[in-house]
Amino acid sequence: MASRGHTLVNDFFFLLFFFFFIWGLLLLKHLANFLNFPPSQRFKNWATVCFSHVDFKTASVICNELQCGQAVDILRGTHTGGRRELIWQEEFHCAGNETHLMLRGSRSIGSGTGVEESREEEERPNVKSQKTFSHVVQAATWTIKASFFLSWLMIILLFYKCQCNSTLTYTQKVTAKLANGSATCSGRVELLHGGTWGTLCDYLWDLPAANALCQQLDCGVALQIPGDTSSFGKGNGSVWNGTFSCKKNDSSLGACPVTVLRDDECPAGKDARVICSGGRLVNGTTCSGRVEILHGGTWGRLCRSHWNLQAASVLCHQLNCGYAKSIQTGDRFVAGNGPVWRDAFHCEGTESCLWDCAQVTLGNPTCSAGDAATVICSGLDESLRLLGGESRCDGRVEISLHGTWSRVLDDDWNIKDAHVVCRELQCGIAEKAYYLPRSKRGMGLVGLRNVQCAGNETQLMLCKTSHPQPTGVAEDVGVICSGSRQIRLVNETNRCAGRVELYHDGIWGTVCDDQWDLSDANVVCKQLGCGHAIKAFASAHYGEGSGQIWLDDVNCTGAESDLWACPSRAWGQHNCQHKEDAGVLCSEYLALRLVNGNDCAGRLEVFYNGTWGSVCSNYMSQLTAITVCKHLKCGDGGEIAEDFQYGVGSGPTWLDHIECTEQHNSLWQCQSDPWNPRSCDNRAEETHISCTDREKLRVIGGEDGCSGRVEIWHQGSWGTVCDDSWDTADANVVCRQLGCGSAVSALSEAAFGEGTGPIWLEKVHCKGTELSFWDCPAKALFGKNCDHKEDAAVNCSDPPRRTATDSTRISMPIILCIILGALLCLVLAILAGQIRNARARQRGGSLRTGMKRLLGVAGECLLGWGGWGDG
């Protein structure tokens, strides 16, 4: 709140300065209007001066002003009869050395004849215009000085706020991401500002701003701003207080300026959150049509060959359109032009967003505009759903009544009731009807109670039911349908290799390796959309599973669509142990590595179709190299090596023309040519990459960046260093690399507190002359030889160098004050020049003196701050 107070004070002084500036302009306008008249018209009437008012000193001033030498004598004038003249009614008090007659004060001594008195009353304002002009000059002088005083005061406040690490306000374009969501397209909004990610704290966060963010992140449109203040967490980094100013037609975050205010915390409920759609349906209805997703600000259709019912159901769910009823729509919805994106989404069906699914674009074949993915969703009038299971076809039963989802309770729930639920949801037949345990029971309104079905009804609402009572205790009911059966490969880094597991009767279980061969493995790979089988593994090659063993003696022909459609023993009947669990390696299994260097530098190779091969570098940008480094958890920086120091490959050259964007964290999401074992024309096109951000080092817990617990970045996360063998030589290398001078002390036993996460190194042995901490011999920590109570730390001699950051930028009000003040001085200087060169034979003393004074003030403004003078 103190930072907001400083901002209000700054704004107050800016408004006050602006008031003085406008006042000064009005005064200058008055001066300009005055100067537009010839001298004879500025004071419209001449007046004679009484002989008794002029002494020798006054006469000397008059001669000097008229440039007529020295006064010799004073003669009495002769009045011209018949002509009415204005008589000057004030006497002068001159010292004799004045340059202008009007520079001395005068005193009124009465009027002349009656006619002249009347004439004087008529013309007196014109005579007094000299005095008025003098006042204007003096007021303008004080106005300019007051304006500049306020400008300097605002600058002092600015630097005071910088010293106090207070809040600064300015507008800039920012990079954003969504954090802690279930997918890249939902979460808490974070901004990258000054090299630091921080949560956006926005008091005015609304759907237009959220929509602009969703579109920039290639996440479609904003579906909702979650009302749950605990959703997506609070965040552990900085907080950027600010407000997006988005118009409804803004299509990118770059068009939405954000006023950024750094702060330490955000009030509850004010952190910006959003759930984006990630896609849309066109050429149909709200819940049916051609599937399109957004890439780089451009909407494009998806290939039908990469589309399946599980992915379609996820999209329907995130669009609030129920579940996918069909993806076989023929040529319906496909008309139209536009790009065709080759993204393939591999979903289980329970994901809340399409972007939660495994996404692979790299190497996918091209397809025509007519080969577009389509879907028909169940629609907004969905009245039944199953929650909490492994698929949309198993879980706790809920029903929608009057637009509100409600529980279904029963004390006589049976398989006939469950059959109706499975039929209505198009999930096959019921395998099990059950009551939920107390820990998994729902909360909220009760929609139906005591359902009694015959088993042949098409909807649960057609069964006999009783409406809920306000009070009473009953049990939530659940269903497992045959459509809930699933298959997966586990215990590997990719979805297309691993131990085979099946989901049946609400439980995951394994498959025995008796008679397990390539035909069986082919069915698994085809069912998962993983190409064909490279190898069928036996004897728990991917580790032993646990729990149920569902199938044994599987004997597929290879043409079956599901593994459970193959001949085998009945579910759960076997003579195996988990040491006989079956496994599969499919052709679409992908892996990435850098070879002939180290884990984060080398020749780039990709594993595809069971073989490692090189990647071509044609049209590859540094952004692609950075994506590779992120994928390998080697930091956020990378570059393409030009010297080919990592040797020549010998296998296939799988890919070429890879193009990644800033939104890609995995190489699999990038566009490229289709897979081809001869993608490169020659080996000189092979890609060599060095990840430059792998040597990140920091110290945490001290008062500045030069003392604290030592942490290093490795494999995508920060970790500590064990204090075994930790000494001053090791600390010296750390301090030098951080730009903090030499080590004052090498500390052990978590002197700056215990860290969290991994402990990456132990037994570091630096000589003290190494330029990088990574050049020191060390041992990677394996096992539990060290824990965080032994974290190493340092104290360095020099404080961190303060670099120019956003906190030292001058705010917009200060800049405006300086510009407007300089402009005001320039105008005054120009006017002074015009006065000096004005062609007039007669000049009022006060005019000349006043303009000199203004010219002096203008010079002070332009050359530097001057004194206040004596007015």
N, C-alpha and C positions, 0 to 999 in steps of 0.2 A: 504493500500500500504506500510505502514511502516513495517508491519509484514513481507511482502515479502522481503523488503530490508534487514531486520535482517537475514532472511534465506539465502539470497545471500552472506552476509558478512560471515556467518558461513560456508557456502560451500566454499568460497574463502580460508579461513584459513585452512579448511580441505585439500583442494587441495595443498596448500602451504606446510602443514605438510607432506602430502604424498610424495611430491617432495623431501623434506629433508630425509624422511625415505628411499626412493629408493636410494638416493645419499649415505646415510650411509651404505646401504647393499652393494653397489658397492665397497665402501672403505673397508668394512669387507671382501669382496671377495678377494680384492687385498692382504689384510693381510693374509688371509687363504692360498692363493697361495704361498705367501712368506714363510709361516711357513711350508709348505709341503716339503721344501728342507732341507737337513741336514745343520748344521751351516757351514760346509766347502764349501757347494755349494751356500749358500746364497750370500757370497762374494767370487767369484770364484778364486781369486788370492791373494796370500800373498805379501805384500810389505815390504821392509826394510825401516827403519827410519834413517835419517841422524843423525850422532853423535851430530852435532851442533844444532839439534832441541830438544835435550833432556837435561833438567837440572835436578837438584836433586828433585825438586818438582814434575816434570813430572815422574821421575823414581819412586817416592813414590806412585803415582797413579797407575802406571803399576803393581808394586808388590802387591798393595792392591787388584786390580782387579783380579790378578792371584792367590790370596790367598797364597802369598809367604812371608808374613811377611813385615818387613820394608826394605827399600832400603839402602844398605851399600855403594855401589860404582857404578860408571858409567864407563864402559869399551868400548873402540872403537872396533867395530866388524871387521872381516876379510872378504874381498870380495872373493868369490869363482870364480876362473877364468874359463872361457869358458861357464858359465851358465848365461843366461840373467835373470836379476831380475828387478822387478818393484820397483821403489824408491818412497817412500811417499814424496809428494811435498809440504806438509804444515807443519808449525811449530805449537807447542802447547803452550798454555798459562795457566798453571795450578796453582792453589793455594795450592795444596798438600792434600786437604781434600776431593777431589772428589772420587766417587766410581768407575767411569768408565772414561777411557781416552777420549772417544768421546763425553763426556758430556761438555767439554770445547770447546770454539771456536778455530779455527786454521786459519792460513793465508798462502796462496800460496807463495812460494819463488823461483820458477823456476824449471827447469827440469834437468835431468842428461845427460848422453851421448846420442849420436844420436840414437843408437839402443834402449836404455831404453826409450828415448823420444817417439819413435815410438810405443814401447810396451805399454807405459803409455797411449797414445792416444787410443790404442785399448781397454785397460782394464778400463779406467777411469769411464765409466758408472757403472761398477760393484762396484767400490769403492764408488761412489756417491750414490749407492742404499741405503746406510745407511742414508744419508741425506733425500733421497726420502721417506724412510720408516718413518722417524721422521715427515715429513710433513703430511704423510697419517694419522699417529696417531693423530696429532694435528687437522687435518680436521675432522676426525671422532669424536673427542671430541666435537668440536663446533657443528657438525651436530646433535649429540644426544641432546645437551643442547638446540639448536634452536628448535628441534622437540618438546621437552617437554615444552618449553616456549610457543609455539603455542598451545599446548594442554591446558595448563592452561588458556591461553587467551580465547580460545573457551569456556571453562567452565565458566569463568567470564561473557562472553557474554550471555551464556545460562541463568545464574541466573539473570542477568540484564533484560533479556527478560521476565523471569518469574515475576519479580517484577513489570514490566510494563504491565502485562497481554497481552503480545504479542503472536504471533502465534508460535505454535510448530508443527513439522511435524513428523509423525510416521505412521506405517502401522498396521492395525488391522482388524479383522472381526467384522461386525456390524449387528445390527438388523434394519430392514427397514419396512416402511409402506407407503401407498399411502393416502394422505390427500386431502380434499376438492373436491374430485371427485364425480361423480354421483353414484359411487359404490366403493366397496373395491378394485376393479381391475382397477381403473383409478384415476389419481390425481397427486399431487405434491409429489415428493419423500422426505421422512423425515427419518433421521437416529437417532437411540437411542444411545447416546454416553455420557458416564459419568453420566448416570441417567437422561439425558435431551434430549428431542426430538428437532431436528433442521432440517431446510430445507437443502437439499444437493445443494450446488452451484458448478456446474461442467462445466468447459469450454469445456470439450471433451466428454460430454454425447452423446452416440450413441446407435444404435439399439442392438449391442451385449450386452452392459451393461444393457440396458432396458430389453432385452430378459431374461437375467439371473435373474433379479429382478422379472419379471413376473412369472417365473417358481418357484422361491422360495416361492412366495406368493400364490401358487396354482391358478394362474390366466392365465394359458396357455402360449401363446407367445405374444410378443410385436407387436401390430398392427401398431402403429404410435407414434411418438413424436410430440405432438401438436405444431404447429407453433405460435399459438396465445399466446403472452406473458402474457395476462391477465387470461388465463385459469387456473382454480384451485386456484386462489388467490395468495397472496404473503406470507402468514404465519406470525404469531405474535411471534414466539419463536426465538431460537438461529439459527444461520446459520453456517453450516459446509462446508467450502470451501474444495473441494477435487476432485479427479479424480479416477474413477473406471478403473482398468486395466483388462478388460475381453477379453478372447479369444473367437472365434466364437463357440467353442464346449463346453464352460463352461455351466454347467447345474444348478449351484446354486450360490447364492451370496457369499457363503463361499469360492468359488474358485476364487472370484474376489477381490483381495486386494484393499483397498481404502486408499489413502494418505489423512489424515484428517488435515485440517487447520481451527482453530476456527477464526471466524471473525464476524463483526457486521452487515454486509449487503452484498447483492449480486447484482451485476450489472443487469440491466434489461435484461431479456431473457436468463440468465445463470442458473436459477434454473431448476433442472431436473424434467421433466414431462413425463408421459407415459400413454398410453391406452393399456391395455392388452386384449387378446381375451377371456380368461376364458374358452375356450373349443376348440375342433377340431372335424373334420369329417374324418373318416377312412373307408377303404374298398370300396370307391366310387370315386367320383370326388372332385374337390375343393369345390363344393357347394352341395354335397349330400353324404350320407354315415351314418355310425354308429356314434352316439354321444358319445364322451368321454370327461371327465374332469380330472384334475390333483389333486391328493391328496397325500401329503407327498412325492412328487417327483415321484409318480407312476400314470400313466394314467390308467383309468378304465372306463368301459361303464356305462351308466345310465339305470335304470330299465324302461321298457316300461310302466309299470303300473302307474308310477309317472309322465308320460310325456304327454303334451297336445300341441295343435296347437299354443296357445299364447306363451308358452315358446320356442317352436321351431322357431317362427317368430323372437323373440328377438335374439336367437342364430344366425339365418341367417343374421340378420341386423348387428350384431357386427362382423361377419366374412366377411362383405362386399359382401354378397350373396343375397341381396334383402330380400324377405319374404318367409315364409314356404308355399309351395304349397300342401305338403302332409306329413303325418307322418305314414300313413298306407302303409308300403312297404313289408309286409309279412316277409319271411325269407331272403330277400335281404339285403345285407350289414352286417348281424349279425355273419358271420363265424369268427372264431378265439377264442383265449383264453385270459385270463387275469381277473383281479378282476372286480367285479360288485359293483358300488357305489349306495347307496340307497337314494341319495339326491333327494328331490322333490322341484322343482322351480315353485312357483305360481306367474305367471306374468299376467299383464294386457294387454301386447302387445305393449305398448309405451315405455318401458324401452330401454335404449341404450345399456345395458349390461345384461347378464344373472344374474350377481351377484347383480343387482339392485332389482331383484324379491325377494319376501319373500321365504326364503330357510328353509326347514324343513327336517332333517335327523333322528332326535331322534325317536326311536320306530318304524320306517318304517319296513315293512316286507321284508324278503330276496327274491331274485329272481334268476333265473338261468341265465347262460351266453347267452342262446338262447332267453331270454326275454329282449332284448336290445332295447333301444330307437333309432330310426332312423328318418331321415328327408330328404326331397328333397326340396331344396330352388329354388327360381325363377332364380337365377344365376346372374352373373356379368353384363349381358346384359340388366338388368332392365332399362326400358325406361320411367317409370311413377311412381310418388309417391305423397302422400298427407302429408302435414306438418302442425303442429300447432294444431292438433285436439286431441281428447281423445283416439284415436286408429289409426291404419294404414289405416282405412277405412273412415276417415273424415279429412278435412282440406284443405289447400291451394294447388292447383294443380301445380306441377312442372314436366318438361319433360327433358330427357337427350338427348342432341344433340352433337354428336362428343365428347362424354366423359365428357361433362360439363352440370351440372344441370342449367336449365333456367326457367324463369317464363312463365306462359301462361296468356295472357291478352285478354280481349274480351269486346265488348260493346253490345253483344246480346247473352249472356250465358243463356242456358235453360236446361230443364230437359232431353231433348234428348242427349245433349252433356254430361250431368252428367251420364246418363245411360251407355254410352260407357266407361267412366272412371271407373265406378264401375265394369263393366264386365271385363275390361282388368286387373284390380287388384284382381279379384275374390272376390269381396266384396258384392255380392248380387246385389240388384237393388238400383237405386238412390231414395232417399227420399227427397232430397232438392238440388237445384242448387242456388248458391248465389254469390254476390260480397262481397269482404272483406272490412271492414271499413278501413279508412285511417291509423289508428294506427297499423293495422295488415298486411298491404301490404308488399310485399317482396321488396328486393333490388337486383340489379345486372342485368345480361343479360336477355333479353327477347327472348324466343325460338319460341313461336307461338303467332299469333294474329288473331282474328276474325275466330274462329273455327265454322264450320257449319256441324253438323252431322245429319244423318237421324235417328239415334238411334239404328240401328242394326249392326253397325260396331264392329269388335272385338278389334280394336286398335284406339287410338285417331289420330294417324298419317294417318289413312286411310280416315279420314274426310277431307272435303275441308277446306283448310287453306290458309292464306296469311302469307308470311314470314315477320318478324319484320322490321320496318323502323328504321333508326338510331335515329330518334327523334320522339316525340309524347307522348301523355298522354293517358293511358287506365287503366282499373281497373283489379286488380288481381281477379281470380275466384276461388271458392271453391265448394266442393261437400260433402254431407253427404250420405253415403251408408247404406243399411240395415245391413250390416256386422259390423257397428260401435256400435250396441247396446251392452251395457254392464250392468253388475249387480255388486253390492258391498254391504258390510255391514260396517257401519261406527259408530263412537262414542263409540268404545271399544278399548282395547289394542291389540286385535288380529283380524286378518282378518276373522275369522270364527264365529264371534258374533257381533251383532249390529243392527242398523236400516237399513231396506232394501231400497236401492236406485237403480234406473234404469237410464241409459243414452240413451236418445232417442231424435232425431231431434236436436242433438247438445247441449242438456240441461240435467242436472241431476235432477231427481225428485223422490218423495217417492211413497209408495204403501199404500192404505187405508186398515184398519184392518177389514172391513166388510167381514164376512164369512172366515176370515183368520184362518187357522188351521194347524195341523201337516203335512198334505199332501202337502199343499202349501209350508210350511217351508222345507220339504224334498227335493222338487225340487230345492229350493234355495241352500241348502247345497250341493247337488249333482252337481249342475252347477258350484259351486265355488271350487269343489274338497275338501270339508270340511266334508266328511263322511255323516252321517245322522243327522236329526234334533233331538235335545234333547227337545226343547221347542219352541213353537210359541208364541211370545209376542204381546200384543195389547196395545192400549192407550199410545203410545209413550214411551214405557218402556226405550228405549235408547235415549230419548230426542226428542224434536220436530224438524223436518226438516224445510226447507224454500223453497220458489219457487213453482215449478210445482208439482202436484200430478198426476202421470201418470196412474195408474191402480186402479180399484175398483171392488169389488165383484169377486175377483179371486177365481176360483174353480178348483183346480188341482186334478187329480187322483193320482199323485205321480210318474207316469211313464214318464212324459214329460221331455225333455232334456233342455228346456229353460222355464223360468217363463212366458214369453210373448206368449208361445205356449199354455198356459192354457186358458180355457174359462174365459172371463172377459168382462167388458164394454170396449168400444173403448178407444184408447189412449187419455188421457186428460179429459175423461168424468167421473165425480164423484160427490158425494154429501157429501164430507168429509172435515174436517179441519186437520191441522197438529197435533192436539192433539190425532188424531186417527192413527198416523203412525205405521205401522207394524214392528215387529222385530223378530230376529231368534237367537237361540243358537244352534250351531252345535257340533257334537261329537268330531271333530278335534280341537275345541277351546282349547288352551293350556295356562296355567298360572303357575307361580312358586312362592313359598314363603318359608320363614323360620318361624317356629312356636315354641311356648313355650319359647321363648327368647325375642328377639327384631327384628326389621326389618332386621338386618344384622348379626344375630346369632341365631341358633336354629336348629330344626329338619327339614330336607329338604322334602318338599311336592310338588307334581305336580298335576295340575288339568287336567284331561283327561276324555272324555266320560261322562262329567257332574258330576264327583266325584273327590274330593281330595284324594290323596293316597301318600304313602311313596316311597322313592327311596332306592334301595339296594346299599351297598358300596363295593361289591366285585370288586377287581381289580381297584378301583377308585384311581386316583393319585391326588397329590396336584394341578396339573394343572387343573383338573376338578373342584376342589374347587375354584380355582381362577376364572375360567370361570363363575361359579355360582355367585360369588361376582360381577363380571363385569356385568352380566345379570341383577342383582338386583340393580345395581348402588350403590354398597357398597364399591367401591374402587378397587384397582388392586391387593390386597393381600388376601389370604384366606388359611385356613387349615382345615383338617378333625379332629373334636373333638373326643377324645378317651374315654371320661368318661361318655358318654351317659347322660349328665346332662339335656337334653331337653325332657326327657320323651319318652314314647312309643306310637306309632300310633295305630289307630283302624280301619282304612279303608284298601283298597287294597294296595298292594305293586306293583306299576306299572312297574318299570324299574330296570334293572340290567346291569352290565358290560358297564357302560358309559365311553367312551374314548374321551377326547377333546385334541385339539392341540393348539399351541400358536396363530394360526390364528383365532380361534373361539372367538367371542365376545358374543355369545348367546349360551345357552345350547341346543337350538333347532337344532343347526348345528352339534352337536356331534354325533358320532356313538354309538349305543347301541343295546342290544337285542330288539326284537319286544315287543310291548305292551303286558303285561300279568298281570292280577290282583293278581297272586300268584308268583311273581318273586323272592321273598326272601324265604329262607328255614325257617327262624325264625326272630323274631323282633329284635334280637341282630345284624342283618345285616343292619338295617336302618341307614341312613346317617345323621350325625350331623356336621354342618359346622359353623365355626366362621370366619367372614371376618376381618382380622387383619389390613387392610389398611384404616379402616373407620375413624380413629382418626387423619387424617392429618390436620396439622395446619401450618400456615405461616403468616409472616408479610410482607407487600408490601409497597413500596414507600419511604423507608428510604435508608440511605447510605450503610447499611449492612443488614444482616438477623436478626438483633436484635432490630430493630426499624421500625415502620411503621404501616400501617392499618392492623388490625387483620382479617384474612380470614380463613374459615374452609371448609373442603370438606364434602359434603353431597349429597346423591342421584346423584352421578356422575358429580357434578360441584362444583366450588368454589363459596362461597358466603360470605358476610360480617356479622358483628355483630352490632346490634343497641346499641347506647351509653346510653340508659335508664338504670339507676342504675349502670353504669360502674364506678368502683373505683380501688384503688391500689391493693386490695385483688384479684380482677379478673385479673389484669395485672400481678401480681406476679405469678399466676398459668401459664399464657401464657409464661412468660419469663423462668420459671423453665422448662417447658416442651420443650422449644426450646433450652435449654442448654445455656441460655444467662444471668444467674445470677438472680438477683432480679430486680423488677421494679423500675425505677427512677421516672416515672410518668405514670399515666393513662390518656390518651388524648381523647377528644370527638370532636364532630362537624367536622368530616372528616379532622383532622389536617394534614393528609398525602394525602389528595385528596380524591375525591369521587370514590367509587368502582362501579362496574357494576355487572349485574346479580342479583341473589336472595339475600335477607337478611334473613339469616337462624334463628338467635336467637335474642331475646330481654330480658331485665330484668334478666341478669345473676347475680347470687348471690353466688360467691365463698367465702369460708372461708379464703382462702389463703394457706391452707395446703394440698389441693388436689394434687395428682400426675398427674392427667390428667384434661384438661379443660372440658372433657366430663363428669367428675364426679360432676361438679358444677350444682346446680339447675338452670334451665333456662326455658324460655317459647318460644316455637316455634312461629314464627311471622305469624300471620294470618291477612289478611286485609291490611290496609294502615296506621298502627299506626306509622310507621317509614319509612324514605326514606334515600337515600345514603348521604345526607348532615349531617346525624347523625351517620355516621360510626365510630366505636370505634377504638382506636389505642393505642400503647404502646411505651415507651422508656425503654430499659433494660440497666442494669449496665455493663454487659460484652459483648465484641465483639464476633462474632461467631468464634468458633474454626475452624482453617483452617485444613481441612483434606487432606490427600494425594490424589491428583487428577492427571489427565493426564497432567496437565500443569506443574507438577514438574518432569516429566519423562525426563531422559537424552536422547538426540537425538542420532541417529545412528552414525553420524560423530564423536561425542565426544567419544562414546564407542569404535569405531575403533581406534581413536587416542590413547586412553589409552592402548588398547590391543597391538597395534603395537609398541608403545613405550616400554612397558614392555618386549615384545618379543625381541626388539633390545638390551635392557639392558641385558637380559638373554644370548643372543648370545655373547655379549662382555665378560660377566663373564666367559663363557665356554672357549672362546679363551684365556682369561688371565690365566685360569688354565692350559691350554695346554702349554702356554709359560713357566709358572713356572716349569712344569715337563719335559720340553724338555731335551732330552739327548744331550748335546753339551758341549764339553770341552772349546770351545771358544764362548763367547757371546759379541755381539756388545753393547757398553754402551748405545747408543741411543735406541736400541731395548728394553733393559731391563727397562730403565727409561720410555719409551713410553708405555709399557704394564702396568707398575705400574699405570701410569696416567689413562689409559683406565679402569683398574680395579677399581680405585677410582671413576671414573665417573659412572661405572656400579653400584657400591655400593650406590652412591648418588641417582641414579634412583630408585633402589629397596627399599631403606630405607626412602626416602623422598627428597624433593627439597633441593639441596645444593647450594652453592655459585658458582659464575662464575669462580672463581680461577683467576690465572694470566697467563693462557695459557701455 
